Amino acid sequence: MLTCKEQVARSSDFLDGQLSVRERFQARHHLLFCPNCRRFIKQMRLMRATLRAMPEPPIADLDEIALRLAHEQQVFGKD
């Protein structure tokens, strides 16, 4: 059986479905007997769902920012 430390180390891969059949069985077996790791996995699932639900930040128009900075440099850079 996996230790809690090993289970935590594999948690992301477990949730992403990236474990082999054997590793997935070992993880599920550990979770069956370990309420602390079950709670940890539940918290990770909740955190992932919360992050997915958050809105994406707006992407600034980099060309516009570059032009504005160049203009400000021309105006304020000349003394």
Distance bins in CASP14 RR format, pairs under 12 A and 6 or more apart:
PFRMAT RR
TARGET T0000
AUTHOR 0000-0000-0000
RMODE 2
METHOD distances of the structure
MODEL  1
1 7 0 0 0 0 1 0 0 0 0 0 0
1 25 0 0 0 0 0 1 0 0 0 0 0
1 26 1 0 0 1 0 0 0 0 0 0 0
1 27 0 0 0 0 0 1 0 0 0 0 0
1 28 0 0 0 0 0 1 0 0 0 0 0
1 29 1 0 0 1 0 0 0 0 0 0 0
1 30 1 0 1 0 0 0 0 0 0 0 0
1 31 0 0 0 0 0 1 0 0 0 0 0
1 32 0 0 0 0 1 0 0 0 0 0 0
1 33 1 0 0 1 0 0 0 0 0 0 0
1 34 0 0 0 0 1 0 0 0 0 0 0
1 37 0 0 0 0 0 1 0 0 0 0 0
2 8 0 0 0 0 1 0 0 0 0 0 0
2 9 0 0 0 0 1 0 0 0 0 0 0
2 10 1 0 0 1 0 0 0 0 0 0 0
2 11 0 0 0 0 0 1 0 0 0 0 0
2 14 0 0 0 0 0 1 0 0 0 0 0
2 19 0 0 0 0 0 1 0 0 0 0 0
2 22 0 0 0 0 0 1 0 0 0 0 0
2 23 0 0 0 0 1 0 0 0 0 0 0
2 24 0 0 0 0 0 1 0 0 0 0 0
2 25 0 0 0 0 0 1 0 0 0 0 0
2 26 1 0 1 0 0 0 0 0 0 0 0
2 27 1 0 0 1 0 0 0 0 0 0 0
2 28 0 0 0 0 0 1 0 0 0 0 0
2 29 1 0 0 1 0 0 0 0 0 0 0
2 30 1 0 1 0 0 0 0 0 0 0 0
2 31 0 0 0 0 1 0 0 0 0 0 0
2 32 0 0 0 0 0 1 0 0 0 0 0
2 33 0 0 0 0 0 1 0 0 0 0 0
2 34 0 0 0 0 1 0 0 0 0 0 0
2 37 0 0 0 0 1 0 0 0 0 0 0
3 9 0 0 0 0 1 0 0 0 0 0 0
3 10 0 0 0 0 0 1 0 0 0 0 0
3 26 0 0 0 0 0 1 0 0 0 0 0
3 27 0 0 0 0 0 1 0 0 0 0 0
3 30 0 0 0 0 1 0 0 0 0 0 0
3 33 0 0 0 0 0 1 0 0 0 0 0
3 34 0 0 0 0 1 0 0 0 0 0 0
3 36 0 0 0 0 0 1 0 0 0 0 0
3 37 0 0 0 0 1 0 0 0 0 0 0
4 10 0 0 0 0 0 1 0 0 0 0 0
4 11 0 0 0 0 0 1 0 0 0 0 0
4 27 0 0 0 0 0 1 0 0 0 0 0
4 30 1 0 0 1 0 0 0 0 0 0 0
4 31 0 0 0 0 0 1 0 0 0 0 0
4 33 0 0 0 0 0 1 0 0 0 0 0
4 34 1 0 0 1 0 0 0 0 0 0 0
4 35 0 0 0 0 0 1 0 0 0 0 0
4 36 1 0 0 1 0 0 0 0 0 0 0
4 37 1 0 1 0 0 0 0 0 0 0 0
4 38 0 0 0 0 0 1 0 0 0 0 0
4 39 0 0 0 0 0 1 0 0 0 0 0
4 40 0 0 0 0 1 0 0 0 0 0 0
4 41 0 0 0 0 0 1 0 0 0 0 0
5 11 0 0 0 0 0 1 0 0 0 0 0
5 30 0 0 0 0 0 1 0 0 0 0 0
5 34 0 0 0 0 0 1 0 0 0 0 0
5 36 0 0 0 0 0 1 0 0 0 0 0
5 37 0 0 0 0 0 1 0 0 0 0 0
5 40 0 0 0 0 0 1 0 0 0 0 0
6 13 0 0 0 0 0 1 0 0 0 0 0
6 14 0 0 0 0 0 1 0 0 0 0 0
6 19 0 0 0 0 0 1 0 0 0 0 0
6 23 0 0 0 0 1 0 0 0 0 0 0
6 26 0 0 0 0 1 0 0 0 0 0 0
6 27 0 0 0 0 1 0 0 0 0 0 0
6 29 0 0 0 0 0 1 0 0 0 0 0
6 30 1 0 0 1 0 0 0 0 0 0 0
6 34 0 0 0 0 0 1 0 0 0 0 0
6 37 0 0 0 0 1 0 0 0 0 0 0
7 13 0 0 0 0 0 1 0 0 0 0 0
7 14 0 0 0 0 1 0 0 0 0 0 0
7 15 0 0 0 0 0 1 0 0 0 0 0
7 19 0 0 0 0 0 1 0 0 0 0 0
7 23 0 0 0 0 0 1 0 0 0 0 0
7 24 0 0 0 0 0 1 0 0 0 0 0
7 26 0 0 0 0 1 0 0 0 0 0 0
7 27 1 0 0 1 0 0 0 0 0 0 0
7 28 0 0 0 0 0 1 0 0 0 0 0
7 29 0 0 0 0 1 0 0 0 0 0 0
7 30 1 0 1 0 0 0 0 0 0 0 0
7 31 1 0 0 1 0 0 0 0 0 0 0
7 32 0 0 0 0 0 1 0 0 0 0 0
7 33 0 0 0 0 0 1 0 0 0 0 0
7 34 1 0 0 1 0 0 0 0 0 0 0
7 36 0 0 0 0 1 0 0 0 0 0 0
7 37 1 0 1 0 0 0 0 0 0 0 0
7 38 0 0 0 0 1 0 0 0 0 0 0
7 39 0 0 0 0 0 1 0 0 0 0 0
7 40 1 0 0 1 0 0 0 0 0 0 0
7 41 0 0 0 0 1 0 0 0 0 0 0
7 44 0 0 0 0 0 1 0 0 0 0 0
8 14 0 0 0 0 1 0 0 0 0 0 0
8 15 0 0 0 0 0 1 0 0 0 0 0
8 27 0 0 0 0 0 1 0 0 0 0 0
8 30 0 0 0 0 0 1 0 0 0 0 0
8 31 0 0 0 0 0 1 0 0 0 0 0
8 34 0 0 0 0 0 1 0 0 0 0 0
8 36 0 0 0 0 1 0 0 0 0 0 0
8 37 1 0 0 1 0 0 0 0 0 0 0
8 39 0 0 0 0 0 1 0 0 0 0 0
8 40 1 0 0 1 0 0 0 0 0 0 0
8 41 0 0 0 0 1 0 0 0 0 0 0
8 43 0 0 0 0 0 1 0 0 0 0 0
8 44 0 0 0 0 1 0 0 0 0 0 0
9 19 0 0 0 0 0 1 0 0 0 0 0
9 23 0 0 0 0 0 1 0 0 0 0 0
9 27 0 0 0 0 0 1 0 0 0 0 0
9 30 0 0 0 0 0 1 0 0 0 0 0
9 37 0 0 0 0 0 1 0 0 0 0 0
9 40 0 0 0 0 0 1 0 0 0 0 0
10 16 0 0 0 0 0 1 0 0 0 0 0
10 17 0 0 0 0 0 1 0 0 0 0 0
10 18 0 0 0 0 1 0 0 0 0 0 0
10 19 1 0 0 1 0 0 0 0 0 0 0
10 20 0 0 0 0 0 1 0 0 0 0 0
10 22 0 0 0 0 0 1 0 0 0 0 0
10 23 1 0 0 1 0 0 0 0 0 0 0
10 24 0 0 0 0 1 0 0 0 0 0 0
10 25 0 0 0 0 0 1 0 0 0 0 0
10 26 0 0 0 0 1 0 0 0 0 0 0
10 27 1 0 1 0 0 0 0 0 0 0 0
10 28 0 0 0 0 0 1 0 0 0 0 0
10 30 0 0 0 0 1 0 0 0 0 0 0
10 31 0 0 0 0 0 1 0 0 0 0 0
10 37 0 0 0 0 0 1 0 0 0 0 0
10 40 0 0 0 0 0 1 0 0 0 0 0
10 41 0 0 0 0 0 1 0 0 0 0 0
10 44 0 0 0 0 0 1 0 0 0 0 0
11 17 0 0 0 0 0 1 0 0 0 0 0
11 18 0 0 0 0 0 1 0 0 0 0 0
11 19 0 0 0 0 0 1 0 0 0 0 0
11 23 0 0 0 0 0 1 0 0 0 0 0
11 27 0 0 0 0 1 0 0 0 0 0 0
11 30 0 0 0 0 0 1 0 0 0 0 0
11 31 0 0 0 0 1 0 0 0 0 0 0
11 37 0 0 0 0 1 0 0 0 0 0 0
11 38 0 0 0 0 0 1 0 0 0 0 0
11 39 0 0 0 0 0 1 0 0 0 0 0
11 40 1 0 0 1 0 0 0 0 0 0 0
11 41 1 0 0 1 0 0 0 0 0 0 0
11 42 0 0 0 0 0 1 0 0 0 0 0
11 43 0 0 0 0 1 0 0 0 0 0 0
11 44 1 0 1 0 0 0 0 0 0 0 0
11 45 0 0 0 0 1 0 0 0 0 0 0
11 47 0 0 0 0 0 1 0 0 0 0 0
11 48 0 0 0 0 0 1 0 0 0 0 0
12 18 0 0 0 0 1 0 0 0 0 0 0
12 19 0 0 0 0 0 1 0 0 0 0 0
12 27 0 0 0 0 0 1 0 0 0 0 0
12 40 0 0 0 0 0 1 0 0 0 0 0
12 41 0 0 0 0 0 1 0 0 0 0 0
12 44 1 0 0 1 0 0 0 0 0 0 0
12 45 0 0 0 0 0 1 0 0 0 0 0
12 47 0 0 0 0 0 1 0 0 0 0 0
12 48 0 0 0 0 1 0 0 0 0 0 0
13 19 1 0 1 0 0 0 0 0 0 0 0
13 20 0 0 0 0 1 0 0 0 0 0 0
13 23 1 0 0 1 0 0 0 0 0 0 0
13 24 0 0 0 0 1 0 0 0 0 0 0
13 26 0 0 0 0 0 1 0 0 0 0 0
13 27 0 0 0 0 1 0 0 0 0 0 0
13 41 0 0 0 0 0 1 0 0 0 0 0
13 44 0 0 0 0 0 1 0 0 0 0 0
14 20 0 0 0 0 0 1 0 0 0 0 0
14 23 1 0 0 1 0 0 0 0 0 0 0
14 24 1 0 0 1 0 0 0 0 0 0 0
14 25 0 0 0 0 0 1 0 0 0 0 0
14 26 0 0 0 0 1 0 0 0 0 0 0
14 27 1 0 1 0 0 0 0 0 0 0 0
14 28 0 0 0 0 1 0 0 0 0 0 0
14 29 0 0 0 0 0 1 0 0 0 0 0
14 30 0 0 0 0 1 0 0 0 0 0 0
14 31 0 0 0 0 1 0 0 0 0 0 0
14 37 0 0 0 0 0 1 0 0 0 0 0
14 38 0 0 0 0 0 1 0 0 0 0 0
14 40 0 0 0 0 0 1 0 0 0 0 0
14 41 1 0 0 1 0 0 0 0 0 0 0
14 44 0 0 0 0 1 0 0 0 0 0 0
14 45 0 0 0 0 0 1 0 0 0 0 0
15 24 0 0 0 0 0 1 0 0 0 0 0
15 27 0 0 0 0 1 0 0 0 0 0 0
15 31 0 0 0 0 0 1 0 0 0 0 0
15 40 0 0 0 0 0 1 0 0 0 0 0
15 41 1 0 0 1 0 0 0 0 0 0 0
15 42 0 0 0 0 0 1 0 0 0 0 0
15 43 0 0 0 0 0 1 0 0 0 0 0
15 44 1 0 0 1 0 0 0 0 0 0 0
15 45 1 0 0 1 0 0 0 0 0 0 0
15 46 0 0 0 0 0 1 0 0 0 0 0
15 47 0 0 0 0 0 1 0 0 0 0 0
15 48 1 0 0 1 0 0 0 0 0 0 0
15 49 0 0 0 0 0 1 0 0 0 0 0
16 24 0 0 0 0 0 1 0 0 0 0 0
16 27 0 0 0 0 0 1 0 0 0 0 0
16 44 0 0 0 0 0 1 0 0 0 0 0
16 45 0 0 0 0 0 1 0 0 0 0 0
16 48 0 0 0 0 1 0 0 0 0 0 0
17 23 0 0 0 0 1 0 0 0 0 0 0
17 24 1 0 0 1 0 0 0 0 0 0 0
17 27 0 0 0 0 1 0 0 0 0 0 0
17 28 0 0 0 0 0 1 0 0 0 0 0
18 24 0 0 0 0 1 0 0 0 0 0 0
18 27 0 0 0 0 0 1 0 0 0 0 0
19 25 0 0 0 0 1 0 0 0 0 0 0
19 26 0 0 0 0 1 0 0 0 0 0 0
19 27 1 0 0 1 0 0 0 0 0 0 0
19 28 0 0 0 0 1 0 0 0 0 0 0
19 30 0 0 0 0 0 1 0 0 0 0 0
20 26 0 0 0 0 1 0 0 0 0 0 0
20 27 0 0 0 0 0 1 0 0 0 0 0
21 27 0 0 0 0 0 1 0 0 0 0 0
21 28 0 0 0 0 0 1 0 0 0 0 0
22 28 0 0 0 0 0 1 0 0 0 0 0
22 29 0 0 0 0 0 1 0 0 0 0 0
23 29 0 0 0 0 0 1 0 0 0 0 0
23 30 0 0 0 0 0 1 0 0 0 0 0
24 30 0 0 0 0 0 1 0 0 0 0 0
24 31 0 0 0 0 0 1 0 0 0 0 0
25 31 0 0 0 0 0 1 0 0 0 0 0
25 32 0 0 0 0 0 1 0 0 0 0 0
26 32 0 0 0 0 0 1 0 0 0 0 0
26 33 0 0 0 0 0 1 0 0 0 0 0
26 34 0 0 0 0 0 1 0 0 0 0 0
26 37 0 0 0 0 0 1 0 0 0 0 0
27 33 0 0 0 0 0 1 0 0 0 0 0
27 34 0 0 0 0 0 1 0 0 0 0 0
27 37 0 0 0 0 1 0 0 0 0 0 0
27 38 0 0 0 0 0 1 0 0 0 0 0
27 40 0 0 0 0 0 1 0 0 0 0 0
27 41 0 0 0 0 1 0 0 0 0 0 0
28 34 0 0 0 0 0 1 0 0 0 0 0
28 37 0 0 0 0 0 1 0 0 0 0 0
28 38 0 0 0 0 0 1 0 0 0 0 0
28 41 0 0 0 0 0 1 0 0 0 0 0
29 37 0 0 0 0 0 1 0 0 0 0 0
30 36 0 0 0 0 0 1 0 0 0 0 0
30 37 1 0 0 1 0 0 0 0 0 0 0
30 38 0 0 0 0 1 0 0 0 0 0 0
30 40 0 0 0 0 0 1 0 0 0 0 0
30 41 0 0 0 0 0 1 0 0 0 0 0
31 37 1 0 1 0 0 0 0 0 0 0 0
31 38 1 0 1 0 0 0 0 0 0 0 0
31 39 0 0 0 0 0 1 0 0 0 0 0
31 40 0 0 0 0 1 0 0 0 0 0 0
31 41 1 0 0 1 0 0 0 0 0 0 0
31 42 0 0 0 0 1 0 0 0 0 0 0
31 44 0 0 0 0 0 1 0 0 0 0 0
32 38 0 0 0 0 1 0 0 0 0 0 0
32 41 0 0 0 0 0 1 0 0 0 0 0
34 40 0 0 0 0 1 0 0 0 0 0 0
34 41 0 0 0 0 1 0 0 0 0 0 0
35 41 0 0 0 0 0 1 0 0 0 0 0
35 42 0 0 0 0 0 1 0 0 0 0 0
36 42 0 0 0 0 0 1 0 0 0 0 0
36 43 0 0 0 0 0 1 0 0 0 0 0
37 43 0 0 0 0 0 1 0 0 0 0 0
37 44 0 0 0 0 0 1 0 0 0 0 0
38 44 0 0 0 0 0 1 0 0 0 0 0
38 45 0 0 0 0 0 1 0 0 0 0 0
39 45 0 0 0 0 0 1 0 0 0 0 0
39 46 0 0 0 0 0 1 0 0 0 0 0
40 46 0 0 0 0 0 1 0 0 0 0 0
40 47 0 0 0 0 0 1 0 0 0 0 0
41 47 0 0 0 0 0 1 0 0 0 0 0
41 48 0 0 0 0 0 1 0 0 0 0 0
42 48 0 0 0 0 0 1 0 0 0 0 0
42 49 0 0 0 0 0 1 0 0 0 0 0
43 49 0 0 0 0 0 1 0 0 0 0 0
43 50 0 0 0 0 0 1 0 0 0 0 0
44 50 0 0 0 0 0 1 0 0 0 0 0
44 51 0 0 0 0 0 1 0 0 0 0 0
45 51 0 0 0 0 0 1 0 0 0 0 0
45 52 0 0 0 0 0 1 0 0 0 0 0
46 52 0 0 0 0 0 1 0 0 0 0 0
46 53 0 0 0 0 0 1 0 0 0 0 0
47 53 0 0 0 0 0 1 0 0 0 0 0
47 54 0 0 0 0 0 1 0 0 0 0 0
48 54 0 0 0 0 0 1 0 0 0 0 0
59 65 0 0 0 0 0 1 0 0 0 0 0
60 66 0 0 0 0 0 1 0 0 0 0 0
60 68 0 0 0 0 0 1 0 0 0 0 0
61 67 0 0 0 0 1 0 0 0 0 0 0
61 68 0 0 0 0 1 0 0 0 0 0 0
62 68 0 0 0 0 0 1 0 0 0 0 0
62 69 0 0 0 0 0 1 0 0 0 0 0
63 69 0 0 0 0 0 1 0 0 0 0 0
63 70 0 0 0 0 0 1 0 0 0 0 0
64 70 0 0 0 0 0 1 0 0 0 0 0
64 71 0 0 0 0 0 1 0 0 0 0 0
65 71 0 0 0 0 0 1 0 0 0 0 0
65 72 0 0 0 0 0 1 0 0 0 0 0
66 72 0 0 0 0 0 1 0 0 0 0 0
66 73 0 0 0 0 0 1 0 0 0 0 0
67 73 0 0 0 0 0 1 0 0 0 0 0
67 74 0 0 0 0 0 1 0 0 0 0 0
68 74 0 0 0 0 0 1 0 0 0 0 0
68 75 0 0 0 0 0 1 0 0 0 0 0
68 76 0 0 0 0 0 1 0 0 0 0 0
69 75 0 0 0 0 0 1 0 0 0 0 0
69 76 0 0 0 0 0 1 0 0 0 0 0
69 77 0 0 0 0 0 1 0 0 0 0 0
70 76 0 0 0 0 0 1 0 0 0 0 0
70 77 0 0 0 0 0 1 0 0 0 0 0
71 77 0 0 0 0 0 1 0 0 0 0 0
71 78 0 0 0 0 0 1 0 0 0 0 0
72 78 0 0 0 0 0 1 0 0 0 0 0
73 79 0 0 0 0 0 1 0 0 0 0 0
END
